[in-house]
Amino acid sequence: MTTVYMNPVLAACLFKLEQRIGNDTWQSKNEDQLELVEALPNLRALVGLLPQGMLDSIGSTCADDLNKFLHERGMTGITVPPFSPEEFGAAAVLDVLTMWAKPGVRARYGIKRNGSEYPTVEMTGGFAVSVTADGFEVVRVDNTTAGVEVFMAASASLEQGLRVVRSDRKPSSEQFKGLRFPMVDFDSTVDVGWLIGLRAVVGDAAPARVSAAFAQAKLRINEFGAHAKAGAAIRVTRSAGGPRTFEINEPFTIAFMVAGQVALAFHVTPEDWKAPPNLGTKADSAKGEVW
């Protein structure tokens, strides 16, 4: 299953939200949130370095504004539900279209793996291979977009691949007559539910928390170039002050305890959030449905 790193897009949403709730206010509640929050200074710098027009963002108190923004930029897989008076949100889209400096051709014979053959790009130039200290090979494909470099590396996971392309490398001593890599056509929503619960507190202002997050990513690669696009929308709920309603709107655990010990427990995810016809009756009951 293809996985996506899109923290710069999520950060762009947070930066837009900060215009309303204040800067440097984010308080994490899980490891993924902590990783994002700790990276925000570097991501802020990265966003400032992106070529003009590559990243767009918007903030609004109206979900329709965010949906229009996203859909106009091809992110039709994301639809933000209407906001309540206490809610607002932000959306961002990063769009990278680059052409290979020396276009390849579609290979006559594709890459074969596990009995299947895949459409393949073949190049005879316009690339360079480097090697990390622990032996991973990385190829840089020359492209025509100023300020953008494109690297590829075989990896067992996204985490490993990011580590490899971020590592120090030296040019490979081996000579290569060509380069082959698969063509790609990927378009999917991305699970960024781990953002839910990220809090922002600014002085005496009412606290705000991320109550929903949506994301979509697209990638196309062929012999002429690559087009990568990612979009995200984040909804924030701000307390109106005074006593609040305690709401569980994330996967949750329910535990049944006896004498201080857990007798039975469930971790319940949204696919099972639905109304039952009734509670049923215990198996030793003489009346009603036994469930």
VOPAGU-2260 file (C-alpha; in pm, 1 decimal, decimal comma):
REM VOPAGU-2260
SITE   aa  ch    i         X         Y         Z
SITE  MET   A    0       0,0       0,0       0,0
SITE  THR   A    1     140,1     338,2    -103,6
SITE  THR   A    2     201,2     573,8     188,4
SITE  VAL   A    3     259,1     948,9     174,5
SITE  TYR   A    4     472,9    1202,6     362,3
SITE  MET   A    5     287,9    1534,3     352,7
SITE  ASN   A    6     382,8    1712,2     675,3
SITE  PRO   A    7     467,7    2036,3     489,0
SITE  VAL   A    8     108,6    2052,4     360,3
SITE  LEU   A    9     -35,7    1983,7     706,2
SITE  ALA   A   10     199,6    2245,2     850,8
SITE  ALA   A   11      79,3    2498,1     592,9
SITE  CYS   A   12    -274,7    2444,0     722,7
SITE  LEU   A   13    -157,0    2502,0    1081,0
SITE  PHE   A   14      29,9    2818,1     979,2
SITE  LYS   A   15    -288,1    2952,9     818,7
SITE  LEU   A   16    -486,0    2868,0    1134,2
SITE  GLU   A   17    -228,0    3052,6    1344,3
SITE  GLN   A   18    -337,1    3374,7    1178,8
SITE  ARG   A   19    -658,3    3333,4    1375,7
SITE  ILE   A   20    -550,1    3163,0    1696,6
SITE  GLY   A   21    -189,9    3284,4    1742,6
SITE  ASN   A   22     158,8    3152,3    1667,7
SITE  ASP   A   23     355,6    2867,8    1827,3
SITE  THR   A   24      62,6    2742,0    2031,8
SITE  TRP   A   25      33,5    2375,5    1940,7
SITE  GLN   A   26      22,1    2112,3    2216,2
SITE  SER   A   27      60,9    1750,1    2103,3
SITE  LYS   A   28    -111,2    1444,8    2250,6
SITE  ASN   A   29      49,9    1159,5    2054,9
SITE  GLU   A   30     387,6    1077,0    1900,5
SITE  ASP   A   31     287,7    1168,7    1544,3
SITE  GLN   A   32     161,0    1507,8    1659,0
SITE  LEU   A   33     477,4    1563,9    1860,8
SITE  GLU   A   34     693,2    1488,0    1556,8
SITE  LEU   A   35     497,0    1741,5    1351,1
SITE  VAL   A   36     499,2    2010,6    1622,3
SITE  GLU   A   37     874,6    1975,1    1679,4
SITE  ALA   A   38     935,0    2003,5    1304,4
SITE  LEU   A   39     722,5    2319,1    1260,2
SITE  PRO   A   40    1016,5    2564,4    1268,7
SITE  ASN   A   41    1195,3    2374,0     990,0
SITE  LEU   A   42     871,5    2330,3     797,8
SITE  ARG   A   43     801,4    2703,1     825,1
SITE  ALA   A   44    1140,0    2769,2     668,1
SITE  LEU   A   45    1073,8    2510,5     394,8
SITE  VAL   A   46     737,3    2663,3     308,6
SITE  GLY   A   47     911,8    2998,3     267,3
SITE  LEU   A   48    1162,0    2844,5      24,6
SITE  LEU   A   49     910,6    2677,4    -206,4
SITE  PRO   A   50     897,8    2823,9    -558,4
SITE  GLN   A   51     618,3    3073,5    -608,3
SITE  GLY   A   52     284,8    2913,4    -691,2
SITE  MET   A   53     381,9    2566,6    -568,2
SITE  LEU   A   54     186,4    2592,3    -241,8
SITE  ASP   A   55    -149,8    2761,9    -186,3
SITE  SER   A   56    -345,4    2783,9     139,0
SITE  ILE   A   57    -669,6    2933,7     263,8
SITE  GLY   A   58    -845,0    2982,5     597,2
SITE  SER   A   59   -1216,8    3033,6     645,9
SITE  THR   A   60   -1511,3    3003,3     884,1
SITE  CYS   A   61   -1709,3    2848,1     595,6
SITE  ALA   A   62   -1646,5    2489,9     485,8
SITE  ASP   A   63   -1775,9    2571,2     136,4
SITE  ASP   A   64   -1479,8    2806,0      86,3
SITE  LEU   A   65   -1234,8    2527,7     169,7
SITE  ASN   A   66   -1413,5    2277,6     -54,8
SITE  LYS   A   67   -1416,4    2520,4    -348,2
SITE  PHE   A   68   -1044,5    2588,5    -297,4
SITE  LEU   A   69    -960,1    2216,2    -284,7
SITE  HIS   A   70   -1181,9    2106,1    -571,0
SITE  GLU   A   71   -1054,3    2380,7    -803,2
SITE  ARG   A   72    -705,4    2238,2    -748,2
SITE  GLY   A   73    -801,1    1878,2    -821,3
SITE  MET   A   74    -847,6    1761,2    -462,9
SITE  THR   A   75   -1201,5    1634,9    -523,9
SITE  GLY   A   76   -1155,3    1344,7    -283,2
SITE  ILE   A   77   -1177,3    1585,5      10,6
SITE  THR   A   78   -1509,7    1732,4     122,7
SITE  VAL   A   79   -1522,2    1922,4     450,9
SITE  PRO   A   80   -1857,4    1902,3     635,6
SITE  PRO   A   81   -2032,8    2230,2     727,1
SITE  PHE   A   82   -1893,6    2421,4    1023,6
SITE  SER   A   83   -2081,1    2507,5    1342,2
SITE  PRO   A   84   -2049,7    2863,8    1480,5
SITE  GLU   A   85   -1756,4    2751,1    1699,5
SITE  GLU   A   86   -1562,5    2595,7    1411,1
SITE  PHE   A   87   -1327,4    2721,9    1142,6
SITE  GLY   A   88   -1059,8    2564,7     928,4
SITE  ALA   A   89    -780,8    2583,0     675,3
SITE  ALA   A   90    -678,2    2401,9     360,5
SITE  ALA   A   91    -355,8    2379,1     161,5
SITE  VAL   A   92    -244,1    2223,5    -166,7
SITE  LEU   A   93     113,8    2154,1    -274,5
SITE  ASP   A   94     146,4    2097,1    -649,5
SITE  VAL   A   95     481,6    1993,3    -801,9
SITE  LEU   A   96     495,2    1939,9   -1179,1
SITE  THR   A   97     839,8    1879,7   -1323,0
SITE  MET   A   98     971,4    1750,9   -1653,3
SITE  TRP   A   99    1280,0    1534,2   -1693,2
SITE  ALA   A  100    1575,8    1729,9   -1831,1
SITE  LYS   A  101    1648,1    1439,3   -2064,4
SITE  PRO   A  102    1318,8    1258,0   -2132,0
SITE  GLY   A  103    1321,4     879,9   -2134,9
SITE  VAL   A  104    1114,0     634,0   -2332,7
SITE  ARG   A  105     859,6     374,2   -2242,0
SITE  ALA   A  106    1054,9      50,0   -2222,8
SITE  ARG   A  107     956,0    -229,7   -2457,2
SITE  TYR   A  108     985,8    -475,0   -2170,5
SITE  GLY   A  109     857,8    -361,7   -1834,3
SITE  ILE   A  110     994,2    -427,8   -1488,0
SITE  LYS   A  111     890,9    -774,8   -1366,6
SITE  ARG   A  112     802,6    -850,1   -1005,7
SITE  ASN   A  113     614,9   -1141,4    -850,2
SITE  GLY   A  114     500,0   -1266,2   -1188,8
SITE  SER   A  115     365,5    -931,6   -1311,3
SITE  GLU   A  116     513,2    -689,4   -1565,0
SITE  TYR   A  117     480,4    -314,6   -1505,2
SITE  PRO   A  118     504,0     -18,7   -1748,5
SITE  THR   A  119     854,4     118,7   -1719,0
SITE  VAL   A  120    1053,5     433,1   -1799,6
SITE  GLU   A  121    1397,3     382,1   -1952,2
SITE  MET   A  122    1664,6     654,8   -1958,8
SITE  THR   A  123    2016,8     660,6   -2098,5
SITE  GLY   A  124    2122,9     987,9   -1935,2
SITE  GLY   A  125    2010,7    1277,0   -1720,8
SITE  PHE   A  126    2063,2    1103,2   -1388,2
SITE  ALA   A  127    2330,6    1045,0   -1124,9
SITE  VAL   A  128    2369,8     774,1    -860,2
SITE  SER   A  129    2509,8     825,4    -511,0
SITE  VAL   A  130    2559,6     591,6    -215,4
SITE  THR   A  131    2497,8     634,4     158,4
SITE  ALA   A  132    2748,2     526,5     421,9
SITE  ASP   A  133    2547,0     208,9     483,9
SITE  GLY   A  134    2531,2     115,7     116,6
SITE  PHE   A  135    2192,2     242,3      -0,6
SITE  GLU   A  136    2190,3     368,8    -359,3
SITE  VAL   A  137    2004,5     689,4    -445,8
SITE  VAL   A  138    1940,8     819,9    -796,7
SITE  ARG   A  139    1888,6    1188,7    -872,1
SITE  VAL   A  140    1692,3    1248,5   -1191,2
SITE  ASP   A  141    1769,2    1583,6   -1352,7
SITE  ASN   A  142    1461,4    1798,7   -1409,4
SITE  THR   A  143    1368,7    2138,1   -1549,0
SITE  THR   A  144    1206,1    2296,2   -1240,8
SITE  ALA   A  145    1434,7    2543,2   -1067,1
SITE  GLY   A  146    1475,1    2478,0    -695,9
SITE  VAL   A  147    1342,4    2120,9    -710,1
SITE  GLU   A  148    1550,2    1803,0    -697,6
SITE  VAL   A  149    1402,4    1457,7    -756,7
SITE  PHE   A  150    1553,5    1154,0    -582,8
SITE  MET   A  151    1449,7     788,0    -590,1
SITE  ALA   A  152    1570,3     501,6    -370,2
SITE  ALA   A  153    1453,2     145,3    -321,1
SITE  SER   A  154    1325,1     108,6      36,1
SITE  ALA   A  155    1117,7    -124,3     251,1
SITE  SER   A  156     912,1     160,4     401,5
SITE  LEU   A  157     847,8     532,2     370,7
SITE  GLU   A  158    1040,9     589,1     692,9
SITE  GLN   A  159    1344,6     407,8     556,8
SITE  GLY   A  160    1321,3     584,1     220,9
SITE  LEU   A  161    1311,0     927,7     384,1
SITE  ARG   A  162    1611,2     839,4     597,3
SITE  VAL   A  163    1805,7     727,4     290,2
SITE  VAL   A  164    1737,7    1035,1      75,5
SITE  ARG   A  165    1814,7    1265,0     371,1
SITE  SER   A  166    2147,5    1089,8     443,2
SITE  ASP   A  167    2490,2    1215,1     344,0
SITE  ARG   A  168    2606,2    1042,2      27,4
SITE  LYS   A  169    2900,6    1020,7    -206,3
SITE  PRO   A  170    2895,7     961,4    -582,8
SITE  SER   A  171    2883,7     596,7    -680,1
SITE  SER   A  172    3207,2     453,9    -816,3
SITE  GLU   A  173    3006,4     224,4   -1042,3
SITE  GLN   A  174    2921,8     322,4   -1398,7
SITE  PHE   A  175    2559,1     286,3   -1515,1
SITE  LYS   A  176    2451,1     260,0   -1877,6
SITE  GLY   A  177    2090,5     351,5   -1805,5
SITE  LEU   A  178    1809,3     395,7   -1558,0
SITE  ARG   A  179    1476,2     211,8   -1533,2
SITE  PHE   A  180    1189,0     282,4   -1296,1
SITE  PRO   A  181     816,1     209,5   -1291,1
SITE  MET   A  182     554,4     447,3   -1421,7
SITE  VAL   A  183     307,0     553,0   -1152,2
SITE  ASP   A  184     -56,7     660,9   -1141,9
SITE  PHE   A  185    -165,7     704,6    -779,1
SITE  ASP   A  186    -466,9     894,0    -644,2
SITE  SER   A  187    -598,1     827,4    -294,1
SITE  THR   A  188    -721,5     984,7      24,2
SITE  VAL   A  189    -470,4     978,3     309,9
SITE  ASP   A  190    -547,2     894,4     673,0
SITE  VAL   A  191    -439,3    1192,2     885,2
SITE  GLY   A  192    -673,8    1115,5    1173,1
SITE  TRP   A  193    -372,4    1121,0    1406,2
SITE  LEU   A  194    -398,3    1502,7    1393,6
SITE  ILE   A  195    -730,6    1500,2    1579,8
SITE  GLY   A  196    -690,6    1633,3    1930,9
SITE  LEU   A  197    -394,9    1863,6    1857,7
SITE  ARG   A  198    -462,0    2165,3    2080,7
SITE  ALA   A  199    -386,6    2533,7    2062,4
SITE  VAL   A  200    -401,7    2755,5    2370,5
SITE  VAL   A  201    -318,2    3126,5    2356,4
SITE  GLY   A  202    -320,0    3318,5    2684,1
SITE  ASP   A  203    -671,3    3367,1    2818,1
SITE  ALA   A  204    -833,8    3287,7    2482,8
SITE  ALA   A  205   -1068,6    2993,7    2457,8
SITE  PRO   A  206    -871,8    2678,6    2367,0
SITE  ALA   A  207    -901,6    2534,8    2018,4
SITE  ARG   A  208    -850,4    2176,4    1908,8
SITE  VAL   A  209    -828,4    1994,8    1576,8
SITE  SER   A  210   -1160,6    1813,4    1546,7
SITE  ALA   A  211   -1121,1    1673,6    1192,4
SITE  ALA   A  212    -849,1    1638,4     929,3
SITE  PHE   A  213    -871,0    1531,5     566,3
SITE  ALA   A  214    -603,7    1468,6     304,3
SITE  GLN   A  215    -558,3    1345,1     -51,2
SITE  ALA   A  216    -245,6    1279,3    -257,5
SITE  LYS   A  217    -177,0    1218,5    -625,9
SITE  LEU   A  218     134,7    1105,1    -811,7
SITE  ARG   A  219     195,2    1046,2   -1182,8
SITE  ILE   A  220     530,9     943,9   -1328,5
SITE  ASN   A  221     606,8     867,3   -1692,4
SITE  GLU   A  222     888,7     905,5   -1942,6
SITE  PHE   A  223     842,7    1283,5   -1965,0
SITE  GLY   A  224     835,5    1383,4   -1599,2
SITE  ALA   A  225     652,3    1362,8   -1268,5
SITE  HIS   A  226     351,2    1537,7   -1118,0
SITE  ALA   A  227     301,2    1518,7    -741,1
SITE  LYS   A  228      13,8    1684,4    -560,8
SITE  ALA   A  229    -112,9    1675,3    -202,5
SITE  GLY   A  230    -399,2    1859,0     -37,3
SITE  ALA   A  231    -524,9    1878,1     318,6
SITE  ALA   A  232    -798,5    2043,8     520,6
SITE  ILE   A  233    -807,8    2084,6     897,9
SITE  ARG   A  234   -1114,3    2175,7    1103,9
SITE  VAL   A  235   -1068,7    2341,3    1441,7
SITE  THR   A  236   -1330,0    2371,9    1716,5
SITE  ARG   A  237   -1297,4    2654,2    1966,1
SITE  SER   A  238   -1464,7    2638,5    2304,3
SITE  ALA   A  239   -1708,6    2923,0    2360,9
SITE  GLY   A  240   -1599,6    2948,4    2726,3
SITE  GLY   A  241   -1759,4    2821,9    3045,6
SITE  PRO   A  242   -1831,4    2454,0    3109,9
SITE  ARG   A  243   -1778,6    2244,3    2799,5
SITE  THR   A  244   -1935,2    1924,8    2676,3
SITE  PHE   A  245   -1696,3    1631,3    2702,1
SITE  GLU   A  246   -1711,3    1472,3    2358,9
SITE  ILE   A  247   -1541,6    1153,1    2247,7
SITE  ASN   A  248   -1502,7    1191,8    1872,3
SITE  GLU   A  249   -1203,3     965,4    1824,1
SITE  PRO   A  250   -1157,9     587,1    1846,4
SITE  PHE   A  251   -1213,3     498,7    2210,4
SITE  THR   A  252   -1185,7     221,5    2465,0
SITE  ILE   A  253   -1471,5     103,4    2683,8
SITE  ALA   A  254   -1373,4    -119,5    2974,9
SITE  PHE   A  255   -1600,3    -321,3    3204,4
SITE  MET   A  256   -1438,2    -357,7    3545,9
SITE  VAL   A  257   -1516,8    -572,3    3848,1
SITE  ALA   A  258   -1344,2    -525,6    4182,3
SITE  GLY   A  259   -1094,3    -291,6    4018,1
SITE  GLN   A  260   -1002,0    -541,5    3745,2
SITE  VAL   A  261   -1090,4    -528,3    3375,7
SITE  ALA   A  262   -1334,8    -804,4    3293,6
SITE  LEU   A  263   -1390,7    -703,7    2930,8
SITE  ALA   A  264   -1274,7    -414,8    2714,5
SITE  PHE   A  265   -1316,2    -290,3    2356,9
SITE  HIS   A  266   -1127,8     -40,2    2144,6
SITE  VAL   A  267   -1400,3      90,3    1913,7
SITE  THR   A  268   -1326,6     252,7    1576,4
SITE  PRO   A  269   -1565,7     458,5    1359,2
SITE  GLU   A  270   -1677,2     173,5    1132,2
SITE  ASP   A  271   -1871,2      36,6    1430,9
SITE  TRP   A  272   -2021,5     367,4    1542,2
SITE  LYS   A  273   -2385,7     289,9    1459,6
SITE  ALA   A  274   -2714,8     261,9    1642,5
SITE  PRO   A  275   -2805,5     -95,0    1753,8
SITE  PRO   A  276   -3165,8    -211,4    1721,6
SITE  ASN   A  277   -3170,7    -265,3    2099,8
SITE  LEU   A  278   -2942,7    -387,2    2377,4
SITE  GLY   A  279   -3067,7    -745,2    2362,4
SITE  THR   A  280   -3117,1    -952,7    2676,0
SITE  LYS   A  281   -2899,5   -1180,9    2881,8
SITE  ALA   A  282   -2891,6   -1541,7    2774,4
SITE  ASP   A  283   -3068,8   -1663,9    3085,7
SITE  SER   A  284   -3366,3   -1434,7    3032,6
SITE  ALA   A  285   -3699,4   -1594,8    2950,2
SITE  LYS   A  286   -3821,5   -1293,1    2756,5
SITE  GLY   A  287   -3714,1   -1094,6    2455,4
SITE  GLU   A  288   -3444,1   -1136,0    2199,9
SITE  VAL   A  289   -3126,7   -1302,9    2313,7
SITE  TRP   A  290   -2825,0   -1122,2    2174,3
